[in-house]
Each structure stands twice: as structure tokens, then as C-alpha cells.
Amino acid sequence: MAIPKVCGIETEYGIQVVNGDPNPIAASSVLINAYAHDVARQQIGWDFEDEAPGNDARGAAKEGSMPPMVETHLVNTVLTNGARYYVDHAHPEFSSPECSTALEALTYDRAGEAIVVRSMEAADASSHDGSHLVVYKNNSDGKGNSYGCHENYLMDRETPFSRVVGGITPHFVTRQLFCGAGKVGSETAFHDSGTVDFQLSQRAEFFEEQVGLETTLKRPIVNTRDEPHADPHRYRRLHVIVGDANLCEVSTFLKLGTSALVLAMIEDDVSPSRPLALADPVRAIHAVAVDRTFGQPLLMADGSTATALAIQWELYGQARKYADDRGLGCLGPEEVGAQIIDRWEQVLHALETDPSTLARQVDWIAKLQLLEAYRERHGCGWDDPRMAAVDLQYHDLRPSRSLFARLDTETLVSEEAVAAAVTDPPRTTRAWFRGECLKRWPASVATANWDSLVFDLGSDPLRRVPMMDPLKGTAEHVEALLDSCASPAELVDRLSS
């Protein structure tokens, strides 16, 4: 039986300095420090004790692979909502807390956007040189550099990784039909820049391998990083780097929900009725990205062909049968699983009949309509620099400048829920324990990470509290305990006993 699909999103944001030092690392540090000092008014450091990005799910990385470096010297803080907010290479990154459903993860992804907006406001308010920061929720600088929006899913360690790769690859290649963020032109040698006017995905053309460990070079469709941030004997964390950063809530919800559902089927060894292995997944992901008709036949490993939309229909059909036979309890409450499966069907039907009707739900369609209206109004071609500027402004997080914010897109979570998620952790995962301890006793938490908290109780040694199960440490498990403890020392003593 598939285990609960605890999930979350890590978003690297694009950043620009106007009228100031263009160094993105310095700018990202200013941004995050402004939030920690002036908004959150506390800064809890990250504990790097368990960081091991070089571990490979295949047992050993391919010779020459370069796993990400652990940069312990850059700004890093843990927030009371259980999230991590830090500088990753040259970008500010918001890593959501662990969430028990796709809808909850969407809420905290939106909370991340709100935190970044507050960070910009705080940074600008404290600027002494007239500079200000602009942050974009996108995946490309238009000059050949891509930055990520990574998803994470809790999986059963007993599921063979080879089965994960075979089962999830067709979905990752084709799900960009409804979760691509859209992009003007192309930036890599995979496409002739003169023939590509618009792509469904910001990230797709940057992928060069089907399977691999790296995240910034030779990007793989399926990442093999084996860093569970949980009990490694029971759990695997599938680290997904192939997705776009979405602004449309329906796109984010379906990106998370459908992927979690396909992974549950893989765990339960449930396969579609026809083989979906692609002959060349890398070539296929590039082809899907530039095909707005969805009619491009993709060569399958068995010599047959199928379109991206046909592959999605096949996955959906199997998911519907899986839901009827086994239920979708691993996706959370019954209504969340039902919403995922129903939305998936609705979106595929609209793509098949009239994609323009999805402008309120799917980023690339919303953006394409904006761009086509601009072209018609100004009589310009796709290669006009103004088109790339419109593309970028779609992702601008400043409320007064964002083109996305002017659109009437469909929302799935309330503004009240998002506001609460800025400061409060989810009640349904271990993030609740992490966040509540930071709220109640910030001066006594020395450092934190995903699977432990380190308390400084005023005497040696520091006390580490492990949290190796993402589904323990919830409000249901420990709220009464926390309420009954007058101090962190009492909490640690009672946990120890």
C-alpha cells in the first residue's frame, strides 16, 4: 500500500538590483536578512549536520558527476511556519515546510511568495543608496541560465528506484502540458532560436539526461539524489528538478497532485494498460515543449508512437481506475484526492477541445494570450525585445508591476489561509513541532533542519531532538505536550523519558 505522499516545493527566485550593486549573492543576502531582522525579528540558523547531496539512489554516481556543494557560509534561516529561507548559490530560495497534501503544499508555496514580497519591501525600506530589489518567480534569465523549482515527495524505500524511473519519466516529460510556465524563444543548442517563438515550459530545454545526480549541469529528468531527511531505512525522498515555477494555483496543484498520484501507483506496482516508455525521453521533453498543437508523435521504446496528450490520458485513465480500486488515502483527505483526479480530467479535456479556456488555470496559456494580445496591439514579431520583457514582467512579484497579478486567475486557497501560512506551520506533519518550538522558545533553539532541532538549554552539551518520521511531531501528536511544558528544558526532558 502506497505511503502518504508528504510533499513540498523549493523555489529559487530570480533577483535583480536596480540602481545598485548587481551581485546576486549579496542581493539575495540583503533580501533574506531584511525579512529575518525587520519582519520575522528572529533568525534561527540551519543545521548542516545531515546534508549529503552527493548520495546517489543508484548506489554510486556516474563518473564525472558533480553533486551540488553545501554552502554553509551563506545566509540561512528557519521560519516559524517550518520553512527554510536561504541563499542558494546566486538565488534566494524558499523551501516550504513538509505538507501532507497537494493543497496544503500549494498554500505554503503561496506563502513563500508573500514572504518574498515582504522581504522586498523591507529591503527597500532599509536601503540607504537608492537601490531596490526586484524578485521574479521564474526559471530563466533569458541568457542561457536556468534556476530551479524543485518538488519533493515521500516514498517507500522498498520501491525499487529503477521502477520509479520507468514509471515517472513519461509523466515528467508530458505534464508540462498543464504545468509549464511558458517562455518566449529558446536559449540552448537543442533548438534553433530562430524557429522557436514560444515554449510551454521554462525548464524543459535545459534537460540533457534521463537519470542523474546533478542539478545545475547535465540536468536529468529524474534526479537521483538520495537524501531522505528522514529514516533512510524506511523512506526515500524523490527530489524532482524538472518542473517550472508556477503562479497559477491550478497548475501548482496539478503539478503536485498528479505527480504524487503517479508515484503512489508506482509504489503499488500499478502500470498503465499500454507501455509508456519513451525511446528518447530527453528528445521527447524538448519536443513537447515547442508543440502547441499537442500533435507531435513521440517515438516509444516499443517502436510505436504517442502524443504527449495521449500519454497523459493513459496515465489519467490508470489513475482513475486506481482510485476506484484502492482509494486515494495516500493523498490526504478523500476530497483532496477527488479534486486532483477530477481536475486532471477537466484540464486534459480542455486541452483536447479548446486550450484557450484554460487561461485562468494554466500559466503558459495565460501568458501566451497576453503575448499574442501585445503582438496584435503593437504589430511586433516574437523576436522583438519587448516580447521578452512582457514575458519577464509576468513573473514580477511586485504587486504593482506583476502582469500575472492583473489577471483573473482561479484560486484554490483563500488569502486568509495564505496569510496564516506565512507564520504558522502545517498541523499535519513534523513541521508543526519545528515551527511551534521556534515560536515558543526562539532563544533556546540553536539550529534546526528537516529532521532535527538542536536546543541550547544554557549548559553543555547542546540537546538534539531527532524527527526522523515526517508524519510524527504533528499537532495531533504533540500539541498537548507542548502546551503542558513551561520551558524547553522540560520539553527535552519529557521527550527523553
C-alpha positions as CSV (number, residue, x, y, z in Angstrom):
1,M,0.0,0.0,0.0
2,A,1.4,3.4,-1.0
3,I,2.6,5.5,1.9
4,P,1.2,9.0,2.5
5,K,2.7,11.4,-0.1
6,V,4.2,14.1,2.1
7,C,5.4,16.8,-0.3
8,G,6.8,20.3,-0.6
9,I,8.3,22.8,-3.1
10,E,11.7,24.5,-3.1
11,T,11.7,27.7,-5.3
12,E,14.8,29.5,-6.4
13,Y,13.8,33.1,-7.3
14,G,15.4,35.3,-9.9
15,I,16.7,38.6,-8.4
16,Q,17.7,41.9,-9.9
17,V,19.2,45.0,-8.3
18,V,18.0,48.4,-9.7
19,N,20.5,51.3,-9.2
20,G,22.9,49.3,-7.0
21,D,25.5,46.5,-6.8
22,P,24.4,43.8,-9.2
23,N,25.9,41.0,-7.2
24,P,23.1,38.4,-6.9
25,I,24.6,36.7,-3.9
26,A,24.8,40.0,-2.0
27,A,21.3,41.0,-3.1
28,S,19.9,37.7,-2.0
29,S,21.5,38.0,1.4
30,V,20.1,41.6,1.8
31,L,16.6,40.3,0.8
32,I,16.6,37.4,3.4
33,N,18.3,39.3,6.2
34,A,15.7,42.1,5.7
35,Y,12.9,39.7,6.4
36,A,14.6,37.9,9.3
37,H,15.6,41.1,11.1
38,D,12.8,43.5,10.2
39,V,9.7,41.3,9.7
40,A,10.2,38.0,11.4
41,R,12.5,39.6,14.0
42,Q,14.4,36.4,14.6
43,Q,17.0,34.3,12.8
44,I,17.5,30.7,13.6
45,G,20.4,29.1,11.8
46,W,20.3,26.0,9.6
47,D,22.0,22.8,10.9
48,F,24.1,21.2,8.1
49,E,24.8,18.1,10.1
50,D,22.8,15.8,7.9
51,E,23.3,17.4,4.5
52,A,24.5,14.8,1.9
53,P,23.6,15.9,-1.6
54,G,26.1,13.6,-3.1
55,N,24.3,10.4,-2.1
56,D,23.0,8.6,-5.2
57,A,19.9,6.4,-5.3
58,R,21.7,4.1,-7.8
59,G,24.4,3.3,-5.2
60,A,27.1,5.4,-6.9
61,A,27.1,8.5,-9.1
62,K,28.3,8.3,-12.6
63,E,31.9,9.1,-13.0
64,G,32.4,12.8,-13.5
65,S,29.2,13.8,-11.8
66,M,29.3,17.0,-9.8
67,P,26.7,17.0,-7.0
68,P,25.7,20.4,-5.5
69,M,28.0,21.9,-3.0
70,V,26.8,22.5,0.5
71,E,27.4,26.3,1.1
72,T,27.4,26.7,4.8
73,H,28.7,30.3,4.7
74,L,25.6,31.9,3.0
75,V,22.6,33.4,4.7
76,N,20.2,30.7,6.1
77,T,17.3,30.9,8.4
78,V,14.4,28.7,9.6
79,L,10.9,30.3,9.9
80,T,8.1,29.8,12.4
81,N,6.0,28.3,9.6
82,G,8.5,25.4,9.4
83,A,10.1,26.6,6.1
84,R,13.7,27.3,5.2
85,Y,14.6,30.6,3.6
86,Y,18.2,31.0,2.4
87,V,20.7,31.9,-0.3
88,D,21.3,29.0,-2.6
89,H,24.2,29.7,-4.9
90,A,23.1,33.1,-6.5
91,H,19.4,33.0,-5.7
92,P,17.1,33.5,-2.8
93,E,15.3,30.2,-2.1
94,F,12.2,29.4,-0.2
95,S,11.8,25.8,0.8
96,S,8.3,25.1,2.0
97,P,7.6,23.0,5.2
98,E,6.6,19.4,4.8
99,C,3.0,19.2,3.8
100,S,0.5,16.3,3.8
101,T,-1.5,17.2,0.7
102,A,-1.0,19.0,-2.6
103,L,-3.5,21.6,-1.5
104,E,-1.5,22.3,1.7
105,A,1.7,22.5,-0.3
106,L,0.1,25.0,-2.7
107,T,-0.9,27.1,0.3
108,Y,2.7,27.2,1.6
109,D,4.1,27.9,-1.9
110,R,1.8,31.0,-2.0
111,A,3.0,31.9,1.5
112,G,6.5,31.8,0.1
113,E,5.6,34.4,-2.5
114,A,4.1,36.6,0.2
115,I,7.3,36.3,2.3
116,V,9.4,37.3,-0.7
117,V,7.2,40.3,-1.3
118,R,7.5,41.4,2.3
119,S,11.3,40.8,2.0
120,M,11.5,43.2,-1.0
121,E,9.5,45.9,0.9
122,A,11.7,45.5,4.0
123,A,14.9,45.6,2.0
124,D,13.8,48.7,0.0
125,A,12.8,50.5,3.2
126,S,16.2,50.0,4.8
127,S,18.2,50.9,1.6
128,H,20.5,53.9,2.0
129,D,21.7,54.2,-1.6
130,G,18.5,54.5,-3.5
131,S,18.7,50.9,-4.8
132,H,15.9,48.5,-4.7
133,L,15.4,44.8,-5.3
134,V,13.1,43.1,-7.8
135,V,12.3,39.4,-7.5
136,Y,10.8,37.1,-10.2
137,K,9.2,33.8,-9.8
138,N,10.5,32.3,-13.0
139,N,13.2,29.8,-14.1
140,S,15.3,31.5,-16.7
141,D,17.3,34.8,-17.1
142,G,16.9,34.7,-20.9
143,K,20.7,34.4,-21.3
144,G,21.0,30.7,-21.1
145,N,20.9,30.3,-17.3
146,S,18.2,28.4,-15.6
147,Y,17.3,28.1,-11.9
148,G,15.0,25.6,-10.3
149,C,11.7,24.9,-8.8
150,H,12.1,21.6,-7.1
151,E,9.4,19.3,-5.7
152,N,9.9,16.6,-3.0
153,Y,7.8,13.5,-2.4
154,L,8.0,11.0,0.4
155,M,8.3,7.4,-0.9
156,D,8.7,3.9,0.4
157,R,12.3,2.8,0.5
158,E,11.3,-0.7,-0.6
159,T,10.1,0.6,-4.0
160,P,13.0,-0.2,-6.5
161,F,14.4,3.0,-7.9
162,S,14.5,1.6,-11.4
163,R,10.7,1.2,-11.2
164,V,10.4,4.8,-10.0
165,V,12.5,6.0,-13.1
166,G,10.5,3.9,-15.5
167,G,7.1,4.9,-14.1
168,I,7.6,8.6,-13.6
169,T,9.6,9.6,-16.7
170,P,6.6,9.6,-19.1
171,H,4.7,11.9,-16.7
172,F,7.6,14.3,-16.2
173,V,8.1,14.6,-19.9
174,T,4.4,15.3,-20.7
175,R,2.9,17.1,-17.6
176,Q,4.3,20.4,-18.9
177,L,1.0,20.5,-21.0
178,F,-0.7,21.8,-17.8
179,C,2.1,22.9,-15.6
180,G,4.5,24.7,-17.9
181,A,5.1,28.3,-17.2
182,G,5.7,29.3,-20.8
183,K,8.7,31.2,-22.3
184,V,9.4,33.4,-25.3
185,G,12.1,31.9,-27.6
186,S,14.8,29.4,-26.7
187,E,18.2,29.6,-25.0
188,T,20.0,26.3,-25.7
189,A,21.5,24.5,-28.6
190,F,18.7,21.9,-28.5
191,H,16.5,24.3,-30.5
192,D,17.2,26.7,-33.4
193,S,16.4,30.0,-31.7
194,G,15.2,31.4,-35.0
195,T,12.4,28.9,-35.3
196,V,11.1,28.7,-31.7
197,D,8.7,31.5,-30.9
198,F,7.2,30.2,-27.7
199,Q,7.6,27.2,-25.5
200,L,5.3,25.6,-23.0
201,S,8.0,25.2,-20.4
202,Q,10.7,27.4,-19.0
203,R,12.8,24.5,-17.9
204,A,12.4,21.7,-20.4
205,E,15.1,22.7,-22.9
206,F,17.7,22.7,-20.1
207,F,17.5,18.9,-19.5
208,E,20.2,16.7,-21.0
209,E,19.9,13.3,-19.4
210,Q,17.1,10.9,-18.3
211,V,18.7,10.0,-15.0
212,G,21.5,11.6,-13.0
213,L,22.7,13.3,-9.8
214,E,23.4,16.8,-10.9
215,T,21.0,19.7,-10.7
216,T,22.9,22.6,-12.5
217,L,24.8,20.8,-15.3
218,K,23.7,17.8,-17.4
219,R,20.3,18.2,-15.7
220,P,18.4,14.9,-15.5
221,I,14.6,14.4,-15.9
222,V,14.8,12.1,-12.9
223,N,17.2,13.2,-10.2
224,T,19.0,10.5,-8.2
225,R,19.8,12.5,-5.0
226,D,19.3,10.1,-2.1
227,E,18.9,12.4,0.8
228,P,15.7,11.4,2.6
229,H,15.8,13.8,5.5
230,A,14.0,11.0,7.4
231,D,14.7,7.4,8.4
232,P,16.7,6.2,5.5
233,H,15.7,2.5,6.1
234,R,12.0,3.3,5.7
235,Y,11.8,6.3,3.4
236,R,13.1,7.8,0.2
237,R,12.6,11.5,-0.8
238,L,12.2,11.8,-4.6
239,H,13.9,15.1,-5.4
240,V,12.2,16.5,-8.6
241,I,14.0,19.2,-10.5
242,V,12.2,19.0,-13.8
243,G,9.3,21.4,-13.0
244,D,8.6,25.1,-13.7
245,A,7.8,27.7,-11.0
246,N,4.1,28.3,-11.3
247,L,2.0,31.3,-10.5
248,C,-1.4,29.8,-11.5
249,E,-2.7,27.9,-8.5
250,V,-4.4,25.2,-10.5
251,S,-1.1,24.5,-12.3
252,T,0.8,24.1,-9.0
253,F,-1.9,22.0,-7.5
254,L,-2.0,19.6,-10.5
255,K,1.8,19.5,-10.7
256,L,2.0,18.2,-7.2
257,G,-1.2,16.2,-7.1
258,T,-0.8,14.3,-10.3
259,S,2.8,13.5,-9.6
260,A,2.0,12.3,-6.1
261,L,-0.7,10.1,-7.6
262,V,1.6,8.6,-10.3
263,L,4.2,7.9,-7.6
264,A,1.6,6.1,-5.5
265,M,0.7,3.9,-8.4
266,I,4.4,3.1,-8.9
267,E,4.7,2.1,-5.2
268,D,1.8,-0.2,-5.6
269,D,3.2,-1.6,-8.8
270,V,0.2,-0.5,-10.9
271,S,1.1,0.2,-14.5
272,P,-0.9,1.7,-17.4
273,S,-2.6,-0.6,-19.8
274,R,0.0,0.1,-22.6
275,P,3.8,0.5,-22.2
276,L,4.7,4.2,-21.9
277,A,8.5,4.0,-22.0
278,L,9.8,6.6,-24.4
279,A,12.6,5.8,-26.9
280,D,14.4,9.1,-26.1
281,P,12.9,10.9,-23.1
282,V,15.3,13.9,-23.5
283,R,14.4,14.5,-27.1
284,A,10.8,14.0,-26.2
285,I,10.7,16.6,-23.4
286,H,12.2,19.1,-25.8
287,A,9.7,18.3,-28.5
288,V,6.7,18.5,-26.2
289,A,7.8,22.0,-25.0
290,V,7.6,23.5,-28.5
291,D,4.5,21.7,-29.7
292,R,1.4,23.9,-29.0
293,T,-0.8,21.6,-31.1
294,F,0.0,18.6,-28.9
295,G,0.0,16.6,-32.1
296,Q,3.7,15.8,-32.4
297,P,4.1,11.9,-32.3
298,L,6.7,10.8,-29.8
299,L,8.6,7.6,-30.5
300,M,8.1,5.0,-27.8
301,A,10.6,2.4,-26.8
302,D,8.5,-0.4,-28.4
303,G,8.5,1.3,-31.8
304,S,5.0,2.8,-31.6
305,T,4.2,6.5,-31.3
306,A,2.0,8.5,-29.0
307,T,1.4,12.2,-28.4
308,A,2.0,13.9,-25.1
309,L,-1.7,14.3,-24.6
310,A,-2.3,10.6,-25.3
311,I,0.3,9.7,-22.7
312,Q,-1.4,12.0,-20.2
313,W,-4.8,10.4,-21.0
314,E,-3.3,7.0,-20.5
315,L,-1.9,7.9,-17.1
316,Y,-5.1,9.6,-16.1
317,G,-7.2,6.5,-17.1
318,Q,-5.0,4.3,-15.0
319,A,-5.2,6.7,-12.1
320,R,-9.0,6.8,-12.2
321,K,-9.1,3.0,-12.1
322,Y,-6.5,3.0,-9.2
323,A,-8.7,5.5,-7.3
324,D,-11.8,3.3,-7.8
325,D,-10.0,0.1,-6.8
326,R,-7.8,1.3,-3.9
327,G,-8.9,4.8,-3.0
328,L,-6.6,7.8,-2.7
329,G,-6.0,8.0,1.0
330,C,-2.3,8.4,0.5
331,L,-3.0,11.8,-1.0
332,G,-4.8,13.1,2.2
333,P,-8.5,13.6,2.9
334,E,-10.8,12.0,0.4
335,E,-11.9,15.3,-1.0
336,V,-8.3,16.3,-2.0
337,G,-7.8,13.1,-3.9
338,A,-11.1,13.5,-5.7
339,Q,-10.2,17.1,-6.6
340,I,-6.9,16.0,-8.1
341,I,-8.4,13.3,-10.3
342,D,-11.4,15.5,-11.4
343,R,-9.2,18.5,-12.2
344,W,-6.8,16.3,-14.1
345,E,-9.6,15.0,-16.3
346,Q,-11.1,18.5,-16.8
347,V,-7.7,20.0,-17.9
348,L,-7.0,17.2,-20.3
349,H,-10.4,17.5,-21.9
350,A,-9.9,21.3,-22.3
351,L,-6.5,20.8,-23.8
352,E,-8.1,18.4,-26.3
353,T,-11.1,20.6,-27.2
354,D,-10.2,24.3,-26.6
355,P,-6.9,25.1,-24.7
356,S,-7.8,28.8,-24.6
357,T,-10.4,28.0,-22.0
358,L,-7.6,27.2,-19.5
359,A,-6.2,30.8,-19.4
360,R,-7.4,31.1,-15.8
361,Q,-5.8,27.8,-14.7
362,V,-2.6,27.2,-16.7
363,D,0.4,29.6,-16.8
364,W,1.7,29.0,-20.3
365,I,-1.8,29.6,-21.7
366,A,-2.4,32.7,-19.6
367,K,1.0,34.1,-20.7
368,L,0.5,33.2,-24.4
369,Q,-2.8,35.1,-24.5
370,L,-1.0,38.2,-23.0
371,L,1.8,37.9,-25.5
372,E,-0.5,37.4,-28.5
373,A,-2.6,40.4,-27.5
374,Y,0.6,42.5,-27.2
375,R,1.8,41.4,-30.6
376,E,-1.5,42.3,-32.2
377,R,-1.7,45.7,-30.5
378,H,1.9,46.7,-31.3
379,G,2.4,44.8,-34.6
380,C,5.7,43.2,-33.4
381,G,7.3,39.8,-34.0
382,W,8.2,37.2,-31.5
383,D,11.9,38.3,-31.7
384,D,11.0,41.8,-30.6
385,P,12.8,42.6,-27.3
386,R,9.5,43.8,-25.9
387,M,8.1,40.3,-26.0
388,A,10.8,39.0,-23.7
389,A,10.1,42.0,-21.4
390,V,6.4,41.1,-21.3
391,D,7.4,37.5,-20.5
392,L,9.6,38.6,-17.6
393,Q,7.0,41.0,-16.2
394,Y,4.5,38.2,-16.0
395,H,6.7,36.8,-13.2
396,D,7.5,40.1,-11.4
397,L,6.4,39.6,-7.8
398,R,5.9,43.3,-7.1
399,P,2.1,43.6,-6.9
400,S,2.1,46.9,-8.7
401,R,4.2,45.6,-11.6
402,S,3.2,42.0,-12.0
403,L,1.3,41.2,-15.2
404,F,0.1,37.9,-13.6
405,A,-1.5,39.8,-10.7
406,R,-3.7,41.7,-13.1
407,L,-5.2,38.5,-14.5
408,D,-8.4,37.0,-13.1
409,T,-6.9,33.5,-12.5
410,E,-8.7,30.9,-10.5
411,T,-7.7,30.5,-6.8
412,L,-7.9,27.3,-4.8
413,V,-6.8,28.6,-1.4
414,S,-8.0,31.7,0.4
415,E,-6.0,34.8,1.2
416,E,-6.7,34.2,4.9
417,A,-5.1,30.7,4.6
418,V,-2.1,32.1,2.8
419,A,-1.7,34.8,5.5
420,A,-1.8,32.3,8.2
421,A,0.7,30.1,6.5
422,V,3.3,32.9,6.5
423,T,3.8,32.5,10.2
424,D,2.0,29.2,11.2
425,P,3.3,25.7,10.3
426,P,1.1,22.9,8.9
427,R,-0.5,21.0,11.6
428,T,-0.3,17.6,9.8
429,T,3.5,17.0,9.6
430,R,6.6,17.3,11.8
431,A,6.9,20.8,10.5
432,W,4.4,21.7,13.3
433,F,6.8,20.7,16.0
434,R,9.6,22.6,14.4
435,G,7.6,25.8,13.8
436,E,5.9,25.8,17.2
437,C,9.2,25.4,19.0
438,L,10.6,28.4,17.1
439,K,7.5,30.4,18.0
440,R,7.6,29.5,21.7
441,W,11.3,29.3,22.5
442,P,13.3,31.0,19.8
443,A,16.1,31.9,22.1
444,S,16.6,28.3,23.1
445,V,16.8,26.8,19.6
446,A,20.4,26.8,18.5
447,T,19.8,25.4,15.0
448,A,17.3,23.4,13.0
449,N,16.9,21.3,9.9
450,W,14.3,19.0,8.4
451,D,14.9,16.0,10.7
452,S,16.1,17.5,14.0
453,L,16.1,20.5,16.3
454,V,19.1,21.5,18.4
455,F,18.3,23.1,21.8
456,D,20.7,25.3,23.8
457,L,19.4,24.9,27.4
458,G,22.2,27.1,28.9
459,S,24.5,24.3,29.7
460,D,26.7,21.8,27.8
461,P,26.0,19.8,25.8
462,L,23.5,21.0,23.3
463,R,20.5,18.8,23.1
464,R,19.4,17.4,19.7
465,V,15.8,16.2,19.2
466,P,15.5,13.9,16.2
467,M,12.4,14.0,14.0
468,M,13.0,11.1,11.6
469,D,9.4,10.5,10.7
470,P,7.7,13.3,8.7
471,L,4.3,12.2,9.9
472,K,5.2,12.5,13.6
473,G,5.5,15.7,15.5
474,T,2.1,16.8,14.2
475,A,-0.3,19.0,16.2
476,E,-2.3,15.9,17.0
477,H,0.8,14.1,18.4
478,V,2.5,16.8,20.4
479,E,0.3,19.9,20.9
480,A,-0.9,18.8,24.3
481,L,2.7,18.1,25.3
482,L,4.0,21.5,24.2
483,D,1.1,23.2,26.0
484,S,2.0,21.4,29.2
485,C,5.7,22.3,29.1
486,A,6.7,25.5,30.9
487,S,10.2,25.6,29.3
488,P,12.3,23.9,26.5
489,A,14.3,22.1,29.2
490,E,11.1,20.5,30.5
491,L,10.2,19.6,26.9
492,V,13.5,17.9,26.2
493,D,13.4,16.0,29.5
494,R,10.0,14.7,28.8
495,L,10.8,13.7,25.3
496,S,13.9,11.9,26.6
497,S,11.9,9.9,29.0
